[in-house]
C-alpha cells in the first residue's frame, strides 16, 4: 500500500476529527478503498472519496468545517445524483459524497452507507488507524454502471480470489437495487470472461 502513503496523514486527520461525531457512518471509497483491498489500479490516488448517507451530510461537514472549501450542495449529472462537499486536508483534495445514487444502463443503484457500514464494509489499517472502506461489491457495481472496464475487471478478479469475502455482499446489493437488461448483459459478459 505504498501508493496510499501520501494520503495517510489526511485519512488520520479525518478519522480523528470524526471521532467527535461518533454517530456518523462514513466509508472510504474510490481508488483509496480499492488500494486497501489490493485491487491494482495502476496509479496513486489523486484524491480521497468519503461516502455518507443524507442524514450524516451536515454532521460530517460541521466536523470538517475547518478544512472546507465549500458547503454541501445537491449535484446531478446525466447518471449521478448526490450531495457534494469538498475539503483540503494536508494539501489533499477530499470529496464527501452524500446520498449517492446512480441511474445508468436502465438501472438504479442507491448507495446505503449506514447499511454497508453495519453489515458489509471492510476494515483497513491505514497508518495506525482502522477505518472502514466500501466493499468491493459496491465498487464492482458502480464501475460497471459508469462503464469503467479497466476498474471493474480488476475488481472482479480480486473478488474471485476470495469469493467468501465478497460474493454474499454482491448478492445482497443486487437484491436491494433495480437492474435493467443493459446492466444484466454487461454483468453476464464479465462473469463469462473475467
Phi, psi and omega in degrees: 000031178302326181299337181272347187308319180298335182267355183302314179300323180293314179297320178298317179297315179299314180301314181296315180298317185283350171295340176284347178234070190296343180277347181289130176257119182222149181226140172279131178232195178067207186297325179295315178298323179293316180298323180294343180249022172065030172271125181281109179256359171079004180197167174284148177296145178270339181204185181236127179252126178243131181249138177218162173279167184301324183286350179254358184301310183292322181295318180290323179294317179299318182292326182259015186308321183298341183251003191287144175259331180208190177247158181301133180218143178294135180229136177223132175240190180301326182235346183247147163223141183191174172249113188253141167216156189230148186219152172242117182230119182053036179082359180262143175277128179238129176245127174259124184248111180255144173053053188280129179225139179239128174241105181201159178051042180060027185231158174230122181238116178257122179280121181252090189295313182299318178298313179296317181303316183287321194242336191224001181289163177249146176268136177230140174264116180236118190065235176247021181250143168264121179233157179263139181236157178303138175294152180297332178300319176298312183298324178298308183297315180300316183284333171294314182297328180263012173058054176244076182300330177301324179276308190292331177291318178295320179296314183295320177299318179295319179297319181294334179291334178219067186301331181296339180272341194234329192287329177296317178298318178301314180300316181298315181293325176295323180289327188273358184228177186249124187236124181272176184296324181298317176295313184301321178296314181296319179297317180295321177300320179295315181297322182288333180213075182293000000 
